[in-house]
């Protein structure tokens, strides 16, 4: 009898140890998720395109709410020492794009190497604009979409978000309305392959009251919005064949919008998701920044 009791106790001990080891391994898989923010120079004056302040705010929120996150900010452009990117799980680009001289296209060889390793990419607002052709094709591979001149448009308008998909990035996000320079009629891959729309809204016809131009209006966008009444995708996730992830977010022009809890939560969720951090059921928590905190972030970083 004593031998049986001893054997039973030994089995319990060994099973408990194995379970503890499995739990430790599971926790370990969620450690050391490095997220590098690359902030471009602030470019539109106080309150707009405050890339340095926005990245500082988001990085702090991630570090404060997720012990597994190690978010760092590179200010005012591409890092002088690229080694900061070598162990990154995700890279966030919040900067002015456009044309063939887009910062990440200039460094496309490095970006391709990072993508091949499964590093995730997040592009916010104007960072999404890149020339069609080879640059645009790379963006389709990296994050599944981009702003294409003479196709996409960039009006300021109030978007209404009433429903969200069943996706980790949307966890805890409640319906909200907010005015921003929301780009739309973005360029996506055929059949939206790999793309999941996260934020969708139908722009009012007043957003297309300007003459045709590179960023203002064109026949294709009028047919989509005015004639066919197609909901426009303003934020999306992308799952790459190499197992890497991407996220595009067309808002982010106005610095004050980071005070909107749903706006901020969705972007934080997305950055964490791209870094393959588990998203809580209610999304990532973060304190609403005060006016004085936002103003403190408006100082340009040299």
Secondary structure, DSSP 8 states (H G I E B T S, - for coil): -HHHHHHHHHHHHHHHHHHHHHHHHHHHTTS-EEEEEEE----SSTTBS-HHHHHHHHHHHHHHH-TTEEEEEE-SSS-SSGGGGTT-SEEEEES---STT-HHHHTHHHHHHHHHTT-EEEEEGGGGB--TTHHHHHHHHHTSEEB-TTT-B---EEEEE----SSGGGTT---EEEEE---BS-EE-GGGTTEEEEEEE---GGGG-S-SBTTTB-HHHHIIIIIS---EEEEEEEE-TTS-EEEEE----BGGGGGSHHHHHHHHHHHHHHTT----TT--------HHHHHHTTS---
